[in-house]
Structures are given as structure tokens and as C-alpha cells.
Amino acid sequence: MTSTAPIGVFDSGLGGISVVRQIVQDMPHERVLYFGDSANAPYGTKTPQEVRRLSFDIMERFMSQGVKAVVIACNTATSAAVNALRDHYDIPIIGMEPALKVACDRGDTAAGDGPAPARHMPQHVIVAATPLTLREHKFAALMDRFKANNMISPQPCPDLVEIVESGRLCDHDLVMRTLHRYFDGYDLPSIDSVVLGCTHFVFYRDYFRELLPSTTAIIDGNRGTVRHLGMVLESLGKLAPEEMDGGVEIANSDSGERIAALSRELLHS
């Protein structure tokens, strides 16, 4: 594929638009083809086999459109399908996983001057994600890397996906009731970080800031994912030329005007 070919980005629905916004901000010369599978959302309550089948269908669509790389802007689809997709297709496929390393690394501090090893202050981290992401082996392996020195609390939040998909993100009372239902069981002042382990959840950043103490960090993986995408394309000589005008085309398996309007609203919000 040439450097002027588009980048494909897909998600179970509308959450991946938060990743597209990051691409537009950080890589403004790139063309992006976004596909949201809202007709089959949510992925987080499906079986891994169902998610893999849906992911392969979307990849076939992208391959027919001549994309140069694909971003799976969905932690759930990454968990269930990324390895199988990489085995089958010969273009770069960038997955996402909850940014647990970023959260846990916040506890690392230098041990004074000189070459002395760093000290680690154990972090208490809540990982908010879909049920399937938290059940999959990929997340278990990620958690195993950090749980010896940190307290990690997986918190499934399936209704947060539904609120975005139904266009009720602006319903403050509904959102805050839902967040309180998921998080009131925690001693929130003791929480160091909340990881937004679903791209839908990035749209709730201001709500989480209202819910959480000011000392609690709110972390997502979008910026790191886009940085990695740029590094991969640069290594292959496939970054779009700087004179090229970037842009975004949005498609969805739900062809209704409501989803189209909501997609545009989320992209430009």
C-alpha cells in the first residue's frame, strides 16, 4: 500500500470515534476510514467467537478499500481477535489494551541521586472495561504483570457503552447514577488511578472527574495507541505526505440517521 492510502479504524460502535479524534489531532495529514458496528453492539457481552467473526467481516471490508493499516479501537475486539487477525492479514494491525502499565508506573520514583534503582509505591488502580475485556486471557496476562506490586480492581461497566450508543451521553443524572452504581463500593480517596479500558468510556472523562477526588488520575490508551500507530507507519515509510489533506469518512452497520448524526456529533465534540 502507498503512503497516501487510508487508515482503517473500527469499533463495536461509536467509542472508537474517540481514537479517530486523537488521530486527527496528532496525524492531521492522514485519511481515516472509520467503521462502527453499532448494529451488533455491544461486543463486551458477546462470546469471543462472535467478536472474532464480526472483526473478520470488518477487516474484509477494509481490505477491499485498500487501507494501509488498521486500528482496532476497541479493547474487547483486541482481546478476542487481534492475534487471529494478525495471523491472517499482512498489514499492520494496531490493537488496544487497558493502559494499566501507565497507571502502575505512576508509582515509580527515583531513589535519590545517581544510578540507584527506582522505588515503587504500590498503586491502587480501578480498570473500568467491558465484561468480555476483563474475562479474556489477554487482560489476565496484563494484570499478572503488575498485580504483585499493585492493587488492581477490575470493574465491568457495560451500561456505559449503552448510554453512548443510545445518544444519552448528555443526560447528566443518568450518567452520574450509573457511575455511582459502579464505583460507590470503593473507597475513592484511596484510588490512585482509574483506567478507562474501553474507548466508549473516554467520552465520560468529565463525568469521571466530577465523581473522583482530584488526586485520582484518569487514564486512557488513546494517545499511546496513536503514537504507536505513527511509529509503525514511519518505520515502514507509510506516513502520509505533509502536503496531503487528511480527513475522516464514517460508516456504520446501523445505517439510520440517528447513528450518523451521533457519530458526527461525537467526532466534532
Buried (B, 14 or more C-beta within 10 A) or exposed (E): EEBEBBBBBBBBBBBBBBBBBBBBEBBEBBBBBBBBBBEBBBBBBBEBEBBBBBBBEBBEBBBEBEBBBBBBBBBBBBBBBBBBBBEEBEBBBBBBBBBBBBBBBBBEEEEEEEEEEEEBEEBBBBBBBBBBBBBBEBBEEBBEEBBEEBBBBBBBBBBBBBBBBEBEBEEEEBBEEBBEEBBEEBEBEEBBBBBBBBBBBBBBEEBBEEBBEEEBBBBBBBBBBBEBBBEBBEEBEBBBEEEBEBEBEBBBBBEEEEBBEBBEBBBEE
